[in-house]
Amino acid sequence: MSRSGETKVTIKVEQESNLRLDRYLSDHPELDLSRTRIQKLIESGLVLINGDTPNKKQTLSVGDKIEITIPPPEPSLVTPEKIDLNVVYEDDHLAVIDKPAGMVTHPGAGNRTGTLVNAMLHRFGTLAISSATDRPGIVHRLDKNTSGLLIIAKSDKAYGELQKMMGQHLVKRTYHAIIWGHLTDSSGTINLPLGRSKRDRKKMAVATGGRSAITHYQLLERFRSYSYLELQLETGRTHQIRVHLAHLGHPVFGDPEYGGRDKSIRGLFAPERPLAKQLLSMLPRQALHAIRLQFEHPITNEKIELESDLPSDYKRVLEILRAEGA
C-alpha cells in the first residue's frame, strides 16, 4: 500500500540498452526526473530491478522489470507571495525572469520573504526540486542589486540538465557594466581565482588557491572617467564580475561593497566630483545588468536567445555620460 502522495512507476526494458540504470531512467520519456534525483531514489532503496535492490551503475538487459517509488516532494520552507514578475519566457520545463534590482534571488538569513522564489512559487505553483528546500528551481543566481535575466527550472528534468549545462559552460551569460576608469586593453580575459575574503567573510576576493573564475570583457564606450563594458561569464562564481573589476582597480560604478561609490569619487579630479555624486544619487546600486542569455533548451533542443532592456535609472546615467562626455 502506497503512502499518500507517493507515486509508483513500473518500466519494462523492451530492448537491449546496455546503459547504467541511472542513465536509462533519466532519459526515459515516462519520467520527469533529473539524474541526481534518480540516484538519490536508488540510494534510498526506492528503485528495484526484478524485485532486488540495485546500485546506480548496474547495467540493464532486455526483460528487466524496474519498479520506482517516488515519494511526494518535501514541503517547501518558502511561503508563496503575490509579487509582480517580468516573465520573458516560459514553458512546462523552465522560465526566464527579468529580475529587478533590489530583489533577493532566494530566501536566506534575514531575507525570508520578498524574494524571487517567494514570487515564483505564487506564480508557477511548483518548481523543480533543488539541493535546498528554500531554493526550488534555482539554477543560477543574480546578486540582490544586479538586475537582468535569470533561468528558473520548473521540472526536475530541466533542473538536472541545466545544472549540467552550467557546469559545461553551455549557457552564454552576457552582462553590461559601467566601471570607474579604463582597463588597459579594449578587450580581454580576466582569469583570477576567487575565494572568501579573509577580512570580511560576506565578501569575495581574489585568492591564491581559490576556485577558478574567468570573465571575458569588451569595451563598448569610453568616457573621460568611466567605461561601458560588455562582459561574458565563463564561470559563475559569487560576485565574480564585481570582484574581478574591483581587483583591477576599476570597480563597477555604484557598487557599495567593492569600492564603487565614495571611495572611487576620491580618485577623481575635483571638477569631476559633482557629476559623479549626481550620478551616484540616481543609481543607488551597482551598474551591472544581465542583458542577454543564449542557450539550447535542455528538453526540446530549441535555440533560445533572450535580451533585456537596461533599467531606466541605468539608461539615464548612460545618457548623461554621453551628453557630458564625462
C-alpha positions as CSV (number, residue, x, y, z in Angstrom):
1,M,0.0,0.0,0.0
2,S,1.5,3.3,-1.1
3,R,1.6,6.3,1.2
4,S,-0.4,9.5,0.4
5,G,1.2,11.4,-2.4
6,E,3.5,8.6,-3.3
7,T,3.8,7.6,-7.0
8,K,4.8,4.1,-8.2
9,V,6.1,3.6,-11.8
10,T,6.8,0.3,-13.4
11,I,9.0,0.1,-16.5
12,K,9.9,-3.0,-18.5
13,V,13.1,-2.9,-20.6
14,E,11.9,-3.8,-24.1
15,Q,15.2,-3.7,-26.0
16,E,18.9,-4.1,-25.2
17,S,20.1,-0.9,-23.6
18,N,23.5,-1.7,-22.0
19,L,23.1,1.5,-20.1
20,R,23.6,2.3,-16.5
21,L,20.4,2.2,-14.5
22,D,20.5,5.9,-13.6
23,R,21.3,7.0,-17.1
24,Y,18.5,4.8,-18.6
25,L,15.9,6.3,-16.2
26,S,17.0,9.9,-16.6
27,D,16.5,9.6,-20.3
28,H,13.2,7.6,-20.1
29,P,10.1,9.5,-21.5
30,E,7.8,8.3,-18.8
31,L,9.8,10.0,-16.1
32,D,10.5,13.7,-15.5
33,L,13.3,13.3,-13.0
34,S,16.9,14.6,-13.1
35,R,19.7,12.1,-12.9
36,T,20.6,13.4,-9.5
37,R,17.1,12.8,-8.2
38,I,17.1,9.3,-9.6
39,Q,20.4,8.5,-8.0
40,K,19.0,9.5,-4.6
41,L,16.0,7.3,-5.2
42,I,18.3,4.4,-5.9
43,E,20.5,5.1,-2.9
44,S,17.3,5.2,-0.7
45,G,16.2,1.7,-1.9
46,L,13.2,3.1,-3.8
47,V,14.2,1.5,-7.1
48,L,14.0,-2.2,-7.7
49,I,15.1,-4.4,-10.6
50,N,13.3,-7.7,-10.8
51,G,12.5,-7.3,-7.1
52,D,16.1,-6.7,-6.0
53,T,17.8,-3.5,-4.8
54,P,20.4,-2.4,-7.4
55,N,23.2,0.2,-7.5
56,K,23.2,3.1,-9.8
57,K,25.9,1.7,-12.0
58,Q,24.1,-1.6,-12.8
59,T,23.5,-2.1,-16.5
60,L,20.2,-3.3,-17.9
61,S,19.1,-6.2,-20.0
62,V,16.0,-6.9,-22.1
63,G,13.1,-8.0,-19.9
64,D,14.3,-6.3,-16.8
65,K,11.4,-5.0,-14.7
66,I,12.1,-1.7,-13.0
67,E,9.9,-0.6,-10.1
68,I,10.3,3.0,-8.9
69,T,8.6,4.5,-5.8
70,I,8.6,8.3,-6.0
71,P,7.9,9.9,-2.6
72,P,6.0,13.2,-2.5
73,P,8.3,16.3,-2.6
74,E,9.3,17.7,0.7
75,P,7.2,20.7,1.6
76,S,8.9,23.9,0.7
77,L,10.1,26.1,3.5
78,V,9.2,29.2,1.5
79,T,5.8,31.0,1.6
80,P,4.4,31.9,-1.8
81,E,3.8,35.7,-2.2
82,K,2.0,37.6,-4.8
83,I,4.7,39.8,-6.2
84,D,4.8,41.1,-9.8
85,L,7.3,39.3,-12.0
86,N,8.5,40.1,-15.5
87,V,8.5,36.6,-17.2
88,V,10.1,36.9,-20.6
89,Y,10.0,33.2,-21.5
90,E,8.0,30.2,-20.1
91,D,7.1,26.6,-21.0
92,D,6.4,23.5,-19.0
93,H,10.1,23.0,-18.1
94,L,11.6,26.4,-17.5
95,A,11.1,30.1,-17.3
96,V,13.3,33.1,-17.7
97,I,12.7,36.1,-15.4
98,D,13.9,39.7,-15.8
99,K,14.8,40.3,-12.2
100,P,14.7,43.9,-10.9
101,A,17.5,45.4,-8.8
102,G,16.7,45.2,-5.1
103,M,15.2,41.7,-5.2
104,V,17.0,38.8,-3.5
105,T,17.0,35.6,-5.6
106,H,16.2,33.1,-2.8
107,P,15.5,33.2,1.0
108,G,18.4,33.2,3.4
109,A,19.4,34.7,6.7
110,G,17.5,37.9,7.2
111,N,15.6,37.5,3.9
112,R,12.7,35.0,4.3
113,T,10.1,37.0,2.3
114,G,10.0,39.2,-0.7
115,T,12.5,37.1,-2.7
116,L,12.2,35.9,-6.3
117,V,11.5,32.3,-5.0
118,N,8.5,33.6,-3.0
119,A,7.2,35.3,-6.0
120,M,7.8,32.3,-8.4
121,L,6.0,29.8,-6.1
122,H,2.9,32.0,-6.2
123,R,3.2,32.5,-10.0
124,F,4.0,28.9,-11.0
125,G,2.8,26.8,-8.1
126,T,5.6,24.2,-8.2
127,L,9.2,24.4,-9.2
128,A,12.0,21.8,-9.6
129,I,13.4,20.2,-6.5
130,S,16.9,21.5,-5.9
131,S,19.6,20.8,-3.4
132,A,18.0,23.0,-0.8
133,T,14.3,23.3,0.1
134,D,14.5,27.1,0.2
135,R,15.9,27.3,-3.4
136,P,13.4,25.4,-5.6
137,G,14.0,25.9,-9.3
138,I,17.2,28.0,-8.8
139,V,19.8,27.1,-11.4
140,H,22.0,30.2,-11.0
141,R,21.7,33.5,-9.1
142,L,22.0,37.2,-9.5
143,D,23.1,39.4,-6.7
144,K,20.4,41.4,-4.9
145,N,21.3,44.7,-6.6
146,T,22.2,43.2,-10.0
147,S,19.3,43.3,-12.5
148,G,18.5,41.2,-15.5
149,L,17.8,37.7,-16.9
150,L,17.7,34.6,-14.8
151,I,16.8,31.0,-15.8
152,I,14.4,29.1,-13.5
153,A,13.8,25.3,-13.7
154,K,10.1,24.2,-13.4
155,S,10.7,20.5,-13.9
156,D,13.3,18.2,-12.3
157,K,14.4,17.0,-15.7
158,A,15.2,20.6,-16.8
159,Y,16.9,21.3,-13.5
160,G,19.3,18.4,-13.8
161,E,20.1,19.2,-17.4
162,L,20.6,23.0,-16.8
163,Q,22.9,22.3,-13.9
164,K,25.0,20.1,-16.2
165,M,24.9,22.8,-19.0
166,M,26.1,25.4,-16.5
167,G,29.0,23.2,-15.5
168,Q,30.0,22.7,-19.1
169,H,29.7,26.4,-19.9
170,L,26.9,25.8,-22.4
171,V,24.8,28.7,-21.2
172,K,26.1,32.0,-22.5
173,R,25.5,34.8,-20.0
174,T,26.2,38.4,-21.1
175,Y,26.3,41.5,-18.8
176,H,26.7,45.2,-19.3
177,A,28.5,47.3,-16.7
178,I,29.7,50.9,-16.2
179,I,33.0,51.0,-14.4
180,W,35.2,53.6,-13.0
181,G,38.2,54.5,-15.2
182,H,39.6,52.5,-18.1
183,L,41.1,49.0,-18.4
184,T,44.4,48.8,-20.3
185,D,43.0,46.8,-23.2
186,S,39.7,47.3,-25.1
187,S,39.1,43.6,-24.8
188,G,40.5,40.7,-22.9
189,T,40.0,37.9,-20.3
190,I,40.3,38.2,-16.5
191,N,41.5,34.8,-15.1
192,L,41.8,35.2,-11.4
193,P,40.7,32.6,-8.7
194,L,38.2,33.7,-6.2
195,G,37.6,32.7,-2.5
196,R,36.1,34.2,0.6
197,S,37.7,37.4,1.8
198,K,39.8,36.9,4.9
199,R,38.8,40.4,6.1
200,D,35.1,40.1,5.6
201,R,33.5,36.6,5.2
202,K,30.4,38.1,3.5
203,K,32.6,39.3,0.6
204,M,34.7,37.5,-2.1
205,A,38.3,38.3,-3.1
206,V,40.9,37.2,-5.5
207,A,42.6,34.4,-3.6
208,T,45.5,32.1,-4.2
209,G,44.1,28.6,-4.2
210,G,40.6,29.9,-4.7
211,R,38.1,28.5,-7.3
212,S,38.8,29.2,-11.0
213,A,37.0,32.3,-12.2
214,I,37.1,33.6,-15.8
215,T,35.5,36.7,-17.1
216,H,35.7,38.0,-20.7
217,Y,35.2,41.7,-21.5
218,Q,34.8,44.0,-24.5
219,L,34.8,47.8,-24.4
220,L,31.5,49.3,-25.7
221,E,32.1,53.0,-25.0
222,R,34.8,55.0,-23.4
223,F,34.1,58.2,-21.4
224,R,36.6,60.6,-19.8
225,S,36.4,59.0,-16.3
226,Y,34.3,55.9,-17.0
227,S,34.0,52.9,-19.3
228,Y,30.9,51.0,-20.6
229,L,31.7,47.2,-20.9
230,E,30.1,44.0,-22.2
231,L,31.2,41.0,-20.2
232,Q,30.6,37.3,-20.5
233,L,31.0,34.8,-17.7
234,E,32.9,31.6,-18.4
235,T,32.5,30.5,-14.8
236,G,29.8,31.8,-12.4
237,R,31.4,32.5,-9.0
238,T,29.7,34.6,-6.4
239,H,30.2,38.3,-7.1
240,Q,32.6,37.3,-9.9
241,I,32.4,40.3,-12.2
242,R,32.3,42.8,-9.4
243,V,35.4,41.3,-7.6
244,H,37.4,40.9,-10.8
245,L,36.9,44.5,-11.8
246,A,37.5,45.9,-8.3
247,H,40.7,43.9,-8.1
248,L,42.0,45.6,-11.2
249,G,41.2,49.0,-9.7
250,H,38.1,49.7,-11.8
251,P,35.1,48.7,-9.7
252,V,31.6,48.7,-11.1
253,F,30.0,52.1,-10.8
254,G,27.8,52.4,-7.8
255,D,28.9,49.1,-6.2
256,P,28.6,49.7,-2.4
257,E,30.5,46.6,-1.4
258,Y,33.6,46.7,-3.7
259,G,34.6,50.3,-3.7
260,G,32.3,51.6,-6.4
261,R,30.9,54.6,-4.6
262,D,32.5,57.3,-2.3
263,K,35.9,55.6,-2.4
264,S,36.1,56.0,-6.2
265,I,34.9,59.6,-6.1
266,R,38.1,60.5,-4.1
267,G,40.2,59.4,-7.0
268,L,38.6,61.9,-9.4
269,F,39.9,65.4,-10.2
270,A,37.9,67.9,-8.1
271,P,35.9,69.4,-11.1
272,E,34.6,65.9,-11.9
273,R,33.3,65.0,-8.5
274,P,29.9,66.9,-8.5
275,L,28.8,65.0,-11.6
276,A,29.9,61.7,-10.1
277,K,27.9,62.4,-6.9
278,Q,24.9,63.4,-9.0
279,L,25.1,60.1,-11.0
280,L,25.5,58.0,-7.8
281,S,22.4,59.6,-6.3
282,M,20.5,58.5,-9.3
283,L,21.8,54.9,-9.1
284,P,21.9,53.6,-5.5
285,R,23.3,50.2,-6.6
286,Q,25.9,48.7,-8.9
287,A,25.6,49.5,-12.7
288,L,25.6,45.8,-13.6
289,H,22.8,44.2,-15.7
290,A,22.4,40.6,-17.0
291,I,21.4,41.7,-20.5
292,R,21.5,38.5,-22.6
293,L,21.0,34.8,-22.3
294,Q,21.8,32.3,-25.0
295,F,21.3,28.5,-24.6
296,E,19.9,25.4,-26.1
297,H,16.7,24.3,-24.4
298,P,17.6,21.2,-22.3
299,I,14.5,19.3,-23.3
300,T,13.4,20.4,-26.8
301,N,16.9,21.4,-28.0
302,E,15.4,24.7,-29.3
303,K,17.9,27.5,-29.5
304,I,16.9,30.3,-27.2
305,E,18.3,33.8,-27.2
306,L,16.8,36.5,-24.9
307,E,17.7,40.1,-24.3
308,S,16.6,42.5,-21.6
309,D,16.3,46.3,-21.7
310,L,18.5,48.3,-19.4
311,P,16.6,49.6,-16.4
312,S,15.5,53.2,-16.7
313,D,17.9,54.5,-14.0
314,Y,20.8,52.8,-15.6
315,K,19.8,54.2,-19.1
316,R,19.6,57.7,-17.6
317,V,23.1,57.5,-16.2
318,L,24.4,56.5,-19.6
319,E,22.5,59.3,-21.3
320,I,24.1,61.9,-19.0
321,L,27.6,60.4,-19.5
322,R,27.2,60.6,-23.3
323,A,25.8,64.2,-23.1
324,E,28.6,65.3,-20.8
325,G,31.4,63.4,-22.4
326,A,32.4,62.6,-18.9
